[in-house]
């Protein structure tokens, strides 16, 4: 919804960040980095405001159209 704030992530960049996090024993990564700010704001604002921001930025339904891998066939 807001590509300037939350751009579409490139798989190569994400994979590099993940590898770096594993090598540094970092337990949590948030990509893009602006997500750290959203998490901070979520802790400061009342729940109603957090829910509103979630809806505005599309976080509430960001996975609605996701289609995962087909289930493995068990014989």
CHARMM internal coordinates of N, CA and C (Angstrom, degrees):
IC EDIT
DIST 1 N 1 CA 1.4473
DIST 1 CA 1 C 1.5164
ANGL 1 N 1 CA 1 C 112.44
DIST 1 C 2 N 1.3232
ANGL 1 CA 1 C 2 N 116.94
DIHE 1 N 1 CA 1 C 2 N -37.59
DIST 2 N 2 CA 1.4591
ANGL 1 C 2 N 2 CA 121.33
DIHE 1 CA 1 C 2 N 2 CA -177.89
DIST 2 CA 2 C 1.5253
ANGL 2 N 2 CA 2 C 108.89
DIHE 1 C 2 N 2 CA 2 C -127.08
DIST 2 C 3 N 1.3383
ANGL 2 CA 2 C 3 N 117.52
DIHE 2 N 2 CA 2 C 3 N 77.84
DIST 3 N 3 CA 1.4656
ANGL 2 C 3 N 3 CA 119.69
DIHE 2 CA 2 C 3 N 3 CA -174.27
DIST 3 CA 3 C 1.5263
ANGL 3 N 3 CA 3 C 114.60
DIHE 2 C 3 N 3 CA 3 C -60.92
DIST 3 C 4 N 1.3352
ANGL 3 CA 3 C 4 N 118.05
DIHE 3 N 3 CA 3 C 4 N -25.41
DIST 4 N 4 CA 1.4659
ANGL 3 C 4 N 4 CA 119.14
DIHE 3 CA 3 C 4 N 4 CA 178.30
DIST 4 CA 4 C 1.5270
ANGL 4 N 4 CA 4 C 110.81
DIHE 3 C 4 N 4 CA 4 C -69.80
DIST 4 C 5 N 1.3286
ANGL 4 CA 4 C 5 N 116.40
DIHE 4 N 4 CA 4 C 5 N -32.68
DIST 5 N 5 CA 1.4613
ANGL 4 C 5 N 5 CA 120.82
DIHE 4 CA 4 C 5 N 5 CA -179.13
DIST 5 CA 5 C 1.5256
ANGL 5 N 5 CA 5 C 110.89
DIHE 4 C 5 N 5 CA 5 C -93.10
DIST 5 C 6 N 1.3141
ANGL 5 CA 5 C 6 N 115.90
DIHE 5 N 5 CA 5 C 6 N -43.91
DIST 6 N 6 CA 1.4638
ANGL 5 C 6 N 6 CA 121.93
DIHE 5 CA 5 C 6 N 6 CA -178.35
DIST 6 CA 6 C 1.5244
ANGL 6 N 6 CA 6 C 109.45
DIHE 5 C 6 N 6 CA 6 C -123.86
DIST 6 C 7 N 1.3340
ANGL 6 CA 6 C 7 N 117.38
DIHE 6 N 6 CA 6 C 7 N 82.17
DIST 7 N 7 CA 1.4636
ANGL 6 C 7 N 7 CA 120.33
DIHE 6 CA 6 C 7 N 7 CA -176.33
DIST 7 CA 7 C 1.5305
ANGL 7 N 7 CA 7 C 112.21
DIHE 6 C 7 N 7 CA 7 C -71.48
DIST 7 C 8 N 1.3224
ANGL 7 CA 7 C 8 N 115.22
DIHE 7 N 7 CA 7 C 8 N 159.31
DIST 8 N 8 CA 1.4606
ANGL 7 C 8 N 8 CA 120.27
DIHE 7 CA 7 C 8 N 8 CA 172.41
DIST 8 CA 8 C 1.5248
ANGL 8 N 8 CA 8 C 106.53
DIHE 7 C 8 N 8 CA 8 C -66.34
DIST 8 C 9 N 1.3070
ANGL 8 CA 8 C 9 N 116.40
DIHE 8 N 8 CA 8 C 9 N 130.70
DIST 9 N 9 CA 1.4632
ANGL 8 C 9 N 9 CA 120.62
DIHE 8 CA 8 C 9 N 9 CA -175.49
DIST 9 CA 9 C 1.5202
ANGL 9 N 9 CA 9 C 111.01
DIHE 8 C 9 N 9 CA 9 C -85.07
DIST 9 C 10 N 1.3248
ANGL 9 CA 9 C 10 N 115.41
DIHE 9 N 9 CA 9 C 10 N 140.58
DIST 10 N 10 CA 1.4614
ANGL 9 C 10 N 10 CA 121.08
DIHE 9 CA 9 C 10 N 10 CA 177.43
DIST 10 CA 10 C 1.5280
ANGL 10 N 10 CA 10 C 108.34
DIHE 9 C 10 N 10 CA 10 C -89.02
DIST 10 C 11 N 1.3265
ANGL 10 CA 10 C 11 N 117.45
DIHE 10 N 10 CA 10 C 11 N 131.54
DIST 11 N 11 CA 1.4695
ANGL 10 C 11 N 11 CA 120.58
DIHE 10 CA 10 C 11 N 11 CA -177.21
DIST 11 CA 11 C 1.5304
ANGL 11 N 11 CA 11 C 113.44
DIHE 10 C 11 N 11 CA 11 C -54.24
DIST 11 C 12 N 1.3299
ANGL 11 CA 11 C 12 N 117.20
DIHE 11 N 11 CA 11 C 12 N -36.80
DIST 12 N 12 CA 1.4658
ANGL 11 C 12 N 12 CA 120.13
DIHE 11 CA 11 C 12 N 12 CA -178.84
DIST 12 CA 12 C 1.5290
ANGL 12 N 12 CA 12 C 110.99
DIHE 11 C 12 N 12 CA 12 C -64.26
DIST 12 C 13 N 1.3307
ANGL 12 CA 12 C 13 N 116.19
DIHE 12 N 12 CA 12 C 13 N -43.84
DIST 13 N 13 CA 1.4658
ANGL 12 C 13 N 13 CA 120.18
DIHE 12 CA 12 C 13 N 13 CA -179.61
DIST 13 CA 13 C 1.5276
ANGL 13 N 13 CA 13 C 110.79
DIHE 12 C 13 N 13 CA 13 C -65.52
DIST 13 C 14 N 1.3187
ANGL 13 CA 13 C 14 N 115.92
DIHE 13 N 13 CA 13 C 14 N -42.04
DIST 14 N 14 CA 1.4619
ANGL 13 C 14 N 14 CA 120.28
DIHE 13 CA 13 C 14 N 14 CA -179.92
DIST 14 CA 14 C 1.5238
ANGL 14 N 14 CA 14 C 110.21
DIHE 13 C 14 N 14 CA 14 C -64.31
DIST 14 C 15 N 1.3282
ANGL 14 CA 14 C 15 N 116.60
DIHE 14 N 14 CA 14 C 15 N -44.31
DIST 15 N 15 CA 1.4651
ANGL 14 C 15 N 15 CA 119.14
DIHE 14 CA 14 C 15 N 15 CA -179.02
DIST 15 CA 15 C 1.5235
ANGL 15 N 15 CA 15 C 111.29
DIHE 14 C 15 N 15 CA 15 C -63.67
DIST 15 C 16 N 1.3338
ANGL 15 CA 15 C 16 N 117.78
DIHE 15 N 15 CA 15 C 16 N -37.65
DIST 16 N 16 CA 1.4711
ANGL 15 C 16 N 16 CA 120.60
DIHE 15 CA 15 C 16 N 16 CA 176.86
DIST 16 CA 16 C 1.5231
ANGL 16 N 16 CA 16 C 110.84
DIHE 15 C 16 N 16 CA 16 C -64.02
DIST 16 C 17 N 1.3272
ANGL 16 CA 16 C 17 N 116.95
DIHE 16 N 16 CA 16 C 17 N -42.76
DIST 17 N 17 CA 1.4703
ANGL 16 C 17 N 17 CA 120.63
DIHE 16 CA 16 C 17 N 17 CA 178.63
DIST 17 CA 17 C 1.5253
ANGL 17 N 17 CA 17 C 111.07
DIHE 16 C 17 N 17 CA 17 C -62.94
DIST 17 C 18 N 1.3297
ANGL 17 CA 17 C 18 N 116.38
DIHE 17 N 17 CA 17 C 18 N -38.86
DIST 18 N 18 CA 1.4636
ANGL 17 C 18 N 18 CA 120.43
DIHE 17 CA 17 C 18 N 18 CA 179.38
DIST 18 CA 18 C 1.5226
ANGL 18 N 18 CA 18 C 110.48
DIHE 17 C 18 N 18 CA 18 C -66.18
DIST 18 C 19 N 1.3214
ANGL 18 CA 18 C 19 N 116.73
DIHE 18 N 18 CA 18 C 19 N -46.48
DIST 19 N 19 CA 1.4697
ANGL 18 C 19 N 19 CA 120.39
DIHE 18 CA 18 C 19 N 19 CA 179.44
DIST 19 CA 19 C 1.5230
ANGL 19 N 19 CA 19 C 110.12
DIHE 18 C 19 N 19 CA 19 C -61.28
DIST 19 C 20 N 1.3321
ANGL 19 CA 19 C 20 N 117.42
DIHE 19 N 19 CA 19 C 20 N -44.90
DIST 20 N 20 CA 1.4691
ANGL 19 C 20 N 20 CA 120.58
DIHE 19 CA 19 C 20 N 20 CA 177.83
DIST 20 CA 20 C 1.5246
ANGL 20 N 20 CA 20 C 111.07
DIHE 19 C 20 N 20 CA 20 C -58.74
DIST 20 C 21 N 1.3286
ANGL 20 CA 20 C 21 N 117.03
DIHE 20 N 20 CA 20 C 21 N -42.10
DIST 21 N 21 CA 1.4645
ANGL 20 C 21 N 21 CA 120.95
DIHE 20 CA 20 C 21 N 21 CA -179.90
DIST 21 CA 21 C 1.5274
ANGL 21 N 21 CA 21 C 110.88
DIHE 20 C 21 N 21 CA 21 C -64.11
DIST 21 C 22 N 1.3179
ANGL 21 CA 21 C 22 N 116.85
DIHE 21 N 21 CA 21 C 22 N -41.35
DIST 22 N 22 CA 1.4648
ANGL 21 C 22 N 22 CA 120.34
DIHE 21 CA 21 C 22 N 22 CA 178.72
DIST 22 CA 22 C 1.5243
ANGL 22 N 22 CA 22 C 110.02
DIHE 21 C 22 N 22 CA 22 C -64.02
DIST 22 C 23 N 1.3216
ANGL 22 CA 22 C 23 N 116.97
DIHE 22 N 22 CA 22 C 23 N -44.89
DIST 23 N 23 CA 1.4657
ANGL 22 C 23 N 23 CA 120.72
DIHE 22 CA 22 C 23 N 23 CA -179.36
DIST 23 CA 23 C 1.5263
ANGL 23 N 23 CA 23 C 112.56
DIHE 22 C 23 N 23 CA 23 C -64.38
DIST 23 C 24 N 1.3265
ANGL 23 CA 23 C 24 N 116.46
DIHE 23 N 23 CA 23 C 24 N -29.83
DIST 24 N 24 CA 1.4724
ANGL 23 C 24 N 24 CA 121.35
DIHE 23 CA 23 C 24 N 24 CA -179.70
DIST 24 CA 24 C 1.5254
ANGL 24 N 24 CA 24 C 112.17
DIHE 23 C 24 N 24 CA 24 C -95.16
DIST 24 C 25 N 1.3288
ANGL 24 CA 24 C 25 N 116.90
DIHE 24 N 24 CA 24 C 25 N 6.22
DIST 25 N 25 CA 1.4612
ANGL 24 C 25 N 25 CA 121.93
DIHE 24 CA 24 C 25 N 25 CA -178.86
DIST 25 CA 25 C 1.5271
ANGL 25 N 25 CA 25 C 111.66
DIHE 24 C 25 N 25 CA 25 C 57.07
DIST 25 C 26 N 1.3204
ANGL 25 CA 25 C 26 N 115.65
DIHE 25 N 25 CA 25 C 26 N 36.86
DIST 26 N 26 CA 1.4632
ANGL 25 C 26 N 26 CA 121.91
DIHE 25 CA 25 C 26 N 26 CA 178.94
DIST 26 CA 26 C 1.5275
ANGL 26 N 26 CA 26 C 107.58
DIHE 25 C 26 N 26 CA 26 C -87.35
DIST 26 C 27 N 1.3271
ANGL 26 CA 26 C 27 N 116.53
DIHE 26 N 26 CA 26 C 27 N 123.07
DIST 27 N 27 CA 1.4593
ANGL 26 C 27 N 27 CA 120.99
DIHE 26 CA 26 C 27 N 27 CA -172.86
DIST 27 CA 27 C 1.5208
ANGL 27 N 27 CA 27 C 113.45
DIHE 26 C 27 N 27 CA 27 C -80.79
DIST 27 C 28 N 1.3177
ANGL 27 CA 27 C 28 N 117.00
DIHE 27 N 27 CA 27 C 28 N -28.08
DIST 28 N 28 CA 1.4612
ANGL 27 C 28 N 28 CA 120.88
DIHE 27 CA 27 C 28 N 28 CA -176.92
DIST 28 CA 28 C 1.5208
ANGL 28 N 28 CA 28 C 108.97
DIHE 27 C 28 N 28 CA 28 C -132.77
DIST 28 C 29 N 1.3365
ANGL 28 CA 28 C 29 N 116.00
DIHE 28 N 28 CA 28 C 29 N 133.89
DIST 29 N 29 CA 1.4595
ANGL 28 C 29 N 29 CA 120.12
DIHE 28 CA 28 C 29 N 29 CA 170.18
DIST 29 CA 29 C 1.5218
ANGL 29 N 29 CA 29 C 107.61
DIHE 28 C 29 N 29 CA 29 C -128.69
DIST 29 C 30 N 1.2935
ANGL 29 CA 29 C 30 N 114.52
DIHE 29 N 29 CA 29 C 30 N 146.81
DIST 30 N 30 CA 1.4602
ANGL 29 C 30 N 30 CA 120.12
DIHE 29 CA 29 C 30 N 30 CA 177.89
DIST 30 CA 30 C 1.5139
ANGL 30 N 30 CA 30 C 107.37
DIHE 29 C 30 N 30 CA 30 C -125.91
DIST 30 C 31 N 1.3250
ANGL 30 CA 30 C 31 N 114.77
DIHE 30 N 30 CA 30 C 31 N 118.54
DIST 31 N 31 CA 1.4501
ANGL 30 C 31 N 31 CA 121.19
DIHE 30 CA 30 C 31 N 31 CA -175.97
DIST 31 CA 31 C 1.5173
ANGL 31 N 31 CA 31 C 108.14
DIHE 30 C 31 N 31 CA 31 C -123.19
DIST 31 C 32 N 1.3046
ANGL 31 CA 31 C 32 N 119.50
DIHE 31 N 31 CA 31 C 32 N 128.63
DIST 32 N 32 CA 1.4601
ANGL 31 C 32 N 32 CA 129.23
DIHE 31 CA 31 C 32 N 32 CA -5.19
DIST 32 CA 32 C 1.5331
ANGL 32 N 32 CA 32 C 110.87
DIHE 31 C 32 N 32 CA 32 C -70.38
DIST 32 C 33 N 1.3015
ANGL 32 CA 32 C 33 N 115.72
DIHE 32 N 32 CA 32 C 33 N 166.90
DIST 33 N 33 CA 1.4652
ANGL 32 C 33 N 33 CA 121.36
DIHE 32 CA 32 C 33 N 33 CA -173.46
DIST 33 CA 33 C 1.5238
ANGL 33 N 33 CA 33 C 113.80
DIHE 32 C 33 N 33 CA 33 C -60.27
DIST 33 C 34 N 1.3171
ANGL 33 CA 33 C 34 N 117.85
DIHE 33 N 33 CA 33 C 34 N -23.60
DIST 34 N 34 CA 1.4634
ANGL 33 C 34 N 34 CA 120.47
DIHE 33 CA 33 C 34 N 34 CA 179.81
DIST 34 CA 34 C 1.5291
ANGL 34 N 34 CA 34 C 111.12
DIHE 33 C 34 N 34 CA 34 C -61.46
DIST 34 C 35 N 1.3161
ANGL 34 CA 34 C 35 N 117.54
DIHE 34 N 34 CA 34 C 35 N -18.90
DIST 35 N 35 CA 1.4629
ANGL 34 C 35 N 35 CA 121.24
DIHE 34 CA 34 C 35 N 35 CA 178.33
DIST 35 CA 35 C 1.5256
ANGL 35 N 35 CA 35 C 110.45
DIHE 34 C 35 N 35 CA 35 C -60.82
DIST 35 C 36 N 1.3382
ANGL 35 CA 35 C 36 N 117.75
DIHE 35 N 35 CA 35 C 36 N -31.74
DIST 36 N 36 CA 1.4685
ANGL 35 C 36 N 36 CA 120.30
DIHE 35 CA 35 C 36 N 36 CA 176.46
DIST 36 CA 36 C 1.5300
ANGL 36 N 36 CA 36 C 110.41
DIHE 35 C 36 N 36 CA 36 C -56.99
DIST 36 C 37 N 1.3272
ANGL 36 CA 36 C 37 N 116.53
DIHE 36 N 36 CA 36 C 37 N -39.39
DIST 37 N 37 CA 1.4681
ANGL 36 C 37 N 37 CA 120.87
DIHE 36 CA 36 C 37 N 37 CA 179.37
DIST 37 CA 37 C 1.5234
ANGL 37 N 37 CA 37 C 109.93
DIHE 36 C 37 N 37 CA 37 C -67.12
DIST 37 C 38 N 1.3283
ANGL 37 CA 37 C 38 N 116.92
DIHE 37 N 37 CA 37 C 38 N -42.58
DIST 38 N 38 CA 1.4618
ANGL 37 C 38 N 38 CA 120.13
DIHE 37 CA 37 C 38 N 38 CA 178.92
DIST 38 CA 38 C 1.5279
ANGL 38 N 38 CA 38 C 111.31
DIHE 37 C 38 N 38 CA 38 C -60.79
DIST 38 C 39 N 1.3202
ANGL 38 CA 38 C 39 N 116.84
DIHE 38 N 38 CA 38 C 39 N -40.30
DIST 39 N 39 CA 1.4673
ANGL 38 C 39 N 39 CA 120.37
DIHE 38 CA 38 C 39 N 39 CA 178.83
DIST 39 CA 39 C 1.5252
ANGL 39 N 39 CA 39 C 110.17
DIHE 38 C 39 N 39 CA 39 C -65.00
DIST 39 C 40 N 1.3220
ANGL 39 CA 39 C 40 N 116.80
DIHE 39 N 39 CA 39 C 40 N -40.87
DIST 40 N 40 CA 1.4656
ANGL 39 C 40 N 40 CA 120.73
DIHE 39 CA 39 C 40 N 40 CA 177.04
DIST 40 CA 40 C 1.5261
ANGL 40 N 40 CA 40 C 110.50
DIHE 39 C 40 N 40 CA 40 C -61.77
DIST 40 C 41 N 1.3199
ANGL 40 CA 40 C 41 N 116.94
DIHE 40 N 40 CA 40 C 41 N -47.11
DIST 41 N 41 CA 1.4620
ANGL 40 C 41 N 41 CA 120.96
DIHE 40 CA 40 C 41 N 41 CA -179.93
DIST 41 CA 41 C 1.5256
ANGL 41 N 41 CA 41 C 111.52
DIHE 40 C 41 N 41 CA 41 C -62.94
DIST 41 C 42 N 1.3186
ANGL 41 CA 41 C 42 N 116.40
DIHE 41 N 41 CA 41 C 42 N -36.64
DIST 42 N 42 CA 1.4647
ANGL 41 C 42 N 42 CA 120.37
DIHE 41 CA 41 C 42 N 42 CA 179.09
DIST 42 CA 42 C 1.5279
ANGL 42 N 42 CA 42 C 110.57
DIHE 41 C 42 N 42 CA 42 C -61.46
DIST 42 C 43 N 1.3182
ANGL 42 CA 42 C 43 N 116.39
DIHE 42 N 42 CA 42 C 43 N -35.39
DIST 43 N 43 CA 1.4578
ANGL 42 C 43 N 43 CA 120.42
DIHE 42 CA 42 C 43 N 43 CA 178.64
DIST 43 CA 43 C 1.5162
ANGL 43 N 43 CA 43 C 113.41
DIHE 42 C 43 N 43 CA 43 C -74.98
DIST 43 C 44 N 1.3237
ANGL 43 CA 43 C 44 N 117.25
DIHE 43 N 43 CA 43 C 44 N -22.36
DIST 44 N 44 CA 1.4628
ANGL 43 C 44 N 44 CA 121.85
DIHE 43 CA 43 C 44 N 44 CA -177.45
DIST 44 CA 44 C 1.5238
ANGL 44 N 44 CA 44 C 111.53
DIHE 43 C 44 N 44 CA 44 C -91.38
DIST 44 C 45 N 1.3242
ANGL 44 CA 44 C 45 N 116.59
DIHE 44 N 44 CA 44 C 45 N -44.14
DIST 45 N 45 CA 1.4634
ANGL 44 C 45 N 45 CA 121.09
DIHE 44 CA 44 C 45 N 45 CA -174.95
DIST 45 CA 45 C 1.5266
ANGL 45 N 45 CA 45 C 111.92
DIHE 44 C 45 N 45 CA 45 C -77.81
DIST 45 C 46 N 1.3290
ANGL 45 CA 45 C 46 N 116.39
DIHE 45 N 45 CA 45 C 46 N 156.28
DIST 46 N 46 CA 1.4684
ANGL 45 C 46 N 46 CA 119.57
DIHE 45 CA 45 C 46 N 46 CA 172.46
DIST 46 CA 46 C 1.5294
ANGL 46 N 46 CA 46 C 110.43
DIHE 45 C 46 N 46 CA 46 C -63.35
DIST 46 C 47 N 1.3165
ANGL 46 CA 46 C 47 N 116.22
DIHE 46 N 46 CA 46 C 47 N 159.52
DIST 47 N 47 CA 1.4636
ANGL 46 C 47 N 47 CA 122.04
DIHE 46 CA 46 C 47 N 47 CA -177.04
DIST 47 CA 47 C 1.5243
ANGL 47 N 47 CA 47 C 111.56
DIHE 46 C 47 N 47 CA 47 C -56.62
DIST 47 C 48 N 1.3137
ANGL 47 CA 47 C 48 N 118.28
DIHE 47 N 47 CA 47 C 48 N -41.35
DIST 48 N 48 CA 1.4762
ANGL 47 C 48 N 48 CA 121.45
DIHE 47 CA 47 C 48 N 48 CA -179.03
DIST 48 CA 48 C 1.5273
ANGL 48 N 48 CA 48 C 111.08
DIHE 47 C 48 N 48 CA 48 C -59.31
DIST 48 C 49 N 1.3279
ANGL 48 CA 48 C 49 N 117.28
DIHE 48 N 48 CA 48 C 49 N -40.69
DIST 49 N 49 CA 1.4680
ANGL 48 C 49 N 49 CA 121.08
DIHE 48 CA 48 C 49 N 49 CA 179.19
DIST 49 CA 49 C 1.5282
ANGL 49 N 49 CA 49 C 109.53
DIHE 48 C 49 N 49 CA 49 C -67.94
DIST 49 C 50 N 1.3239
ANGL 49 CA 49 C 50 N 116.91
DIHE 49 N 49 CA 49 C 50 N -42.13
DIST 50 N 50 CA 1.4672
ANGL 49 C 50 N 50 CA 120.70
DIHE 49 CA 49 C 50 N 50 CA 178.52
DIST 50 CA 50 C 1.5241
ANGL 50 N 50 CA 50 C 110.91
DIHE 49 C 50 N 50 CA 50 C -61.16
DIST 50 C 51 N 1.3281
ANGL 50 CA 50 C 51 N 116.48
DIHE 50 N 50 CA 50 C 51 N -41.66
DIST 51 N 51 CA 1.4648
ANGL 50 C 51 N 51 CA 120.17
DIHE 50 CA 50 C 51 N 51 CA 178.49
DIST 51 CA 51 C 1.5228
ANGL 51 N 51 CA 51 C 111.21
DIHE 50 C 51 N 51 CA 51 C -65.05
DIST 51 C 52 N 1.3174
ANGL 51 CA 51 C 52 N 116.76
DIHE 51 N 51 CA 51 C 52 N -39.95
DIST 52 N 52 CA 1.4634
ANGL 51 C 52 N 52 CA 120.99
DIHE 51 CA 51 C 52 N 52 CA 177.97
DIST 52 CA 52 C 1.5268
ANGL 52 N 52 CA 52 C 110.55
DIHE 51 C 52 N 52 CA 52 C -62.65
DIST 52 C 53 N 1.3284
ANGL 52 CA 52 C 53 N 117.16
DIHE 52 N 52 CA 52 C 53 N -47.87
DIST 53 N 53 CA 1.4683
ANGL 52 C 53 N 53 CA 120.79
DIHE 52 CA 52 C 53 N 53 CA 178.65
DIST 53 CA 53 C 1.5254
ANGL 53 N 53 CA 53 C 110.68
DIHE 52 C 53 N 53 CA 53 C -61.05
DIST 53 C 54 N 1.3144
ANGL 53 CA 53 C 54 N 116.66
DIHE 53 N 53 CA 53 C 54 N -38.89
DIST 54 N 54 CA 1.4577
ANGL 53 C 54 N 54 CA 121.06
DIHE 53 CA 53 C 54 N 54 CA 178.61
DIST 54 CA 54 C 1.5268
ANGL 54 N 54 CA 54 C 111.04
DIHE 53 C 54 N 54 CA 54 C -61.12
DIST 54 C 55 N 1.3320
ANGL 54 CA 54 C 55 N 116.22
DIHE 54 N 54 CA 54 C 55 N -42.91
DIST 55 N 55 CA 1.4678
ANGL 54 C 55 N 55 CA 119.99
DIHE 54 CA 54 C 55 N 55 CA 178.41
DIST 55 CA 55 C 1.5236
ANGL 55 N 55 CA 55 C 111.19
DIHE 54 C 55 N 55 CA 55 C -68.52
DIST 55 C 56 N 1.3411
ANGL 55 CA 55 C 56 N 117.11
DIHE 55 N 55 CA 55 C 56 N -42.80
DIST 56 N 56 CA 1.4691
ANGL 55 C 56 N 56 CA 121.28
DIHE 55 CA 55 C 56 N 56 CA -178.20
DIST 56 CA 56 C 1.5270
ANGL 56 N 56 CA 56 C 110.75
DIHE 55 C 56 N 56 CA 56 C -61.19
DIST 56 C 57 N 1.3387
ANGL 56 CA 56 C 57 N 116.74
DIHE 56 N 56 CA 56 C 57 N -43.32
DIST 57 N 57 CA 1.4577
ANGL 56 C 57 N 57 CA 120.09
DIHE 56 CA 56 C 57 N 57 CA -177.43
DIST 57 CA 57 C 1.5280
ANGL 57 N 57 CA 57 C 113.00
DIHE 56 C 57 N 57 CA 57 C -85.88
DIST 57 C 58 N 1.3222
ANGL 57 CA 57 C 58 N 117.27
DIHE 57 N 57 CA 57 C 58 N -1.44
DIST 58 N 58 CA 1.4557
ANGL 57 C 58 N 58 CA 120.44
DIHE 57 CA 57 C 58 N 58 CA 175.76
DIST 58 CA 58 C 1.5101
ANGL 58 N 58 CA 58 C 114.69
DIHE 57 C 58 N 58 CA 58 C 82.22
DIST 58 C 59 N 1.3199
ANGL 58 CA 58 C 59 N 117.85
DIHE 58 N 58 CA 58 C 59 N 10.53
DIST 59 N 59 CA 1.4640
ANGL 58 C 59 N 59 CA 120.01
DIHE 58 CA 58 C 59 N 59 CA -179.22
DIST 59 CA 59 C 1.5200
ANGL 59 N 59 CA 59 C 111.57
DIHE 58 C 59 N 59 CA 59 C -68.51
DIST 59 C 60 N 1.3161
ANGL 59 CA 59 C 60 N 116.65
DIHE 59 N 59 CA 59 C 60 N -28.24
DIST 60 N 60 CA 1.4648
ANGL 59 C 60 N 60 CA 120.57
DIHE 59 CA 59 C 60 N 60 CA -177.64
DIST 60 CA 60 C 1.5237
ANGL 60 N 60 CA 60 C 112.50
DIHE 59 C 60 N 60 CA 60 C -67.78
DIST 60 C 61 N 1.3081
ANGL 60 CA 60 C 61 N 116.84
DIHE 60 N 60 CA 60 C 61 N -26.04
DIST 61 N 61 CA 1.4659
ANGL 60 C 61 N 61 CA 119.26
DIHE 60 CA 60 C 61 N 61 CA -177.21
DIST 61 CA 61 C 1.5240
ANGL 61 N 61 CA 61 C 112.48
DIHE 60 C 61 N 61 CA 61 C -130.65
DIST 61 C 62 N 1.3069
ANGL 61 CA 61 C 62 N 117.43
DIHE 61 N 61 CA 61 C 62 N 22.68
DIST 62 N 62 CA 1.4657
ANGL 61 C 62 N 62 CA 120.48
DIHE 61 CA 61 C 62 N 62 CA -175.75
DIST 62 CA 62 C 1.5268
ANGL 62 N 62 CA 62 C 113.14
DIHE 61 C 62 N 62 CA 62 C -65.90
DIST 62 C 63 N 1.3242
ANGL 62 CA 62 C 63 N 117.64
DIHE 62 N 62 CA 62 C 63 N -22.65
DIST 63 N 63 CA 1.4645
ANGL 62 C 63 N 63 CA 120.34
DIHE 62 CA 62 C 63 N 63 CA -178.55
DIST 63 CA 63 C 1.5260
ANGL 63 N 63 CA 63 C 112.61
DIHE 62 C 63 N 63 CA 63 C -105.92
DIST 63 C 64 N 1.3107
ANGL 63 CA 63 C 64 N 118.04
DIHE 63 N 63 CA 63 C 64 N 9.23
DIST 64 N 64 CA 1.4671
ANGL 63 C 64 N 64 CA 121.17
DIHE 63 CA 63 C 64 N 64 CA -176.31
DIST 64 CA 64 C 1.5265
ANGL 64 N 64 CA 64 C 113.22
DIHE 63 C 64 N 64 CA 64 C -59.22
DIST 64 C 65 N 1.2972
ANGL 64 CA 64 C 65 N 118.23
DIHE 64 N 64 CA 64 C 65 N -36.57
DIST 65 N 65 CA 1.4671
ANGL 64 C 65 N 65 CA 121.97
DIHE 64 CA 64 C 65 N 65 CA -176.90
DIST 65 CA 65 C 1.5243
ANGL 65 N 65 CA 65 C 112.76
DIHE 64 C 65 N 65 CA 65 C -96.91
DIST 65 C 66 N 1.3324
ANGL 65 CA 65 C 66 N 117.77
DIHE 65 N 65 CA 65 C 66 N 5.10
DIST 66 N 66 CA 1.4605
ANGL 65 C 66 N 66 CA 121.61
DIHE 65 CA 65 C 66 N 66 CA -177.29
DIST 66 CA 66 C 1.5200
ANGL 66 N 66 CA 66 C 110.78
DIHE 65 C 66 N 66 CA 66 C -65.92
DIST 66 C 67 N 1.3128
ANGL 66 CA 66 C 67 N 114.98
DIHE 66 N 66 CA 66 C 67 N 134.39
DIST 67 N 67 CA 1.4564
ANGL 66 C 67 N 67 CA 121.32
DIHE 66 CA 66 C 67 N 67 CA 174.98
DIST 67 CA 67 C 1.5223
ANGL 67 N 67 CA 67 C 106.86
DIHE 66 C 67 N 67 CA 67 C -123.18
DIST 67 C 68 N 1.3059
ANGL 67 CA 67 C 68 N 116.51
DIHE 67 N 67 CA 67 C 68 N 114.17
DIST 68 N 68 CA 1.4601
ANGL 67 C 68 N 68 CA 121.61
DIHE 67 CA 67 C 68 N 68 CA -179.91
DIST 68 CA 68 C 1.5174
ANGL 68 N 68 CA 68 C 111.43
DIHE 67 C 68 N 68 CA 68 C -79.68
DIST 68 C 69 N 1.3039
ANGL 68 CA 68 C 69 N 115.16
DIHE 68 N 68 CA 68 C 69 N -170.88
DIST 69 N 69 CA 1.4596
ANGL 68 C 69 N 69 CA 119.96
DIHE 68 CA 68 C 69 N 69 CA 177.77
DIST 69 CA 69 C 1.5220
ANGL 69 N 69 CA 69 C 110.20
DIHE 68 C 69 N 69 CA 69 C -69.73
DIST 69 C 70 N 1.3138
ANGL 69 CA 69 C 70 N 114.75
DIHE 69 N 69 CA 69 C 70 N 153.98
DIST 70 N 70 CA 1.4663
ANGL 69 C 70 N 70 CA 119.66
DIHE 69 CA 69 C 70 N 70 CA 176.46
DIST 70 CA 70 C 1.5249
ANGL 70 N 70 CA 70 C 108.84
DIHE 69 C 70 N 70 CA 70 C -66.92
DIST 70 C 71 N 1.2994
ANGL 70 CA 70 C 71 N 116.17
DIHE 70 N 70 CA 70 C 71 N 146.33
DIST 71 N 71 CA 1.4635
ANGL 70 C 71 N 71 CA 120.89
DIHE 70 CA 70 C 71 N 71 CA 179.70
DIST 71 CA 71 C 1.5242
ANGL 71 N 71 CA 71 C 109.95
DIHE 70 C 71 N 71 CA 71 C -64.12
DIST 71 C 72 N 1.3180
ANGL 71 CA 71 C 72 N 115.62
DIHE 71 N 71 CA 71 C 72 N 143.16
DIST 72 N 72 CA 1.4629
ANGL 71 C 72 N 72 CA 120.41
DIHE 71 CA 71 C 72 N 72 CA 178.03
DIST 72 CA 72 C 1.5224
ANGL 72 N 72 CA 72 C 109.39
DIHE 71 C 72 N 72 CA 72 C -70.52
DIST 72 C 73 N 1.3126
ANGL 72 CA 72 C 73 N 115.63
DIHE 72 N 72 CA 72 C 73 N 141.81
DIST 73 N 73 CA 1.4644
ANGL 72 C 73 N 73 CA 120.03
DIHE 72 CA 72 C 73 N 73 CA 178.52
DIST 73 CA 73 C 1.5251
ANGL 73 N 73 CA 73 C 108.98
DIHE 72 C 73 N 73 CA 73 C -81.80
DIST 73 C 74 N 1.3022
ANGL 73 CA 73 C 74 N 115.29
DIHE 73 N 73 CA 73 C 74 N 128.55
DIST 74 N 74 CA 1.4622
ANGL 73 C 74 N 74 CA 120.47
DIHE 73 CA 73 C 74 N 74 CA 177.16
DIST 74 CA 74 C 1.5218
ANGL 74 N 74 CA 74 C 108.69
DIHE 73 C 74 N 74 CA 74 C -100.80
DIST 74 C 75 N 1.3063
ANGL 74 CA 74 C 75 N 115.45
DIHE 74 N 74 CA 74 C 75 N 126.25
DIST 75 N 75 CA 1.4782
ANGL 74 C 75 N 75 CA 119.58
DIHE 74 CA 74 C 75 N 75 CA 179.76
DIST 75 CA 75 C 1.4993
ANGL 75 N 75 CA 75 C 110.50
DIHE 74 C 75 N 75 CA 75 C -100.44
END
COOR INIT
IC SEED 1 N 1 CA 1 C
IC BUILD
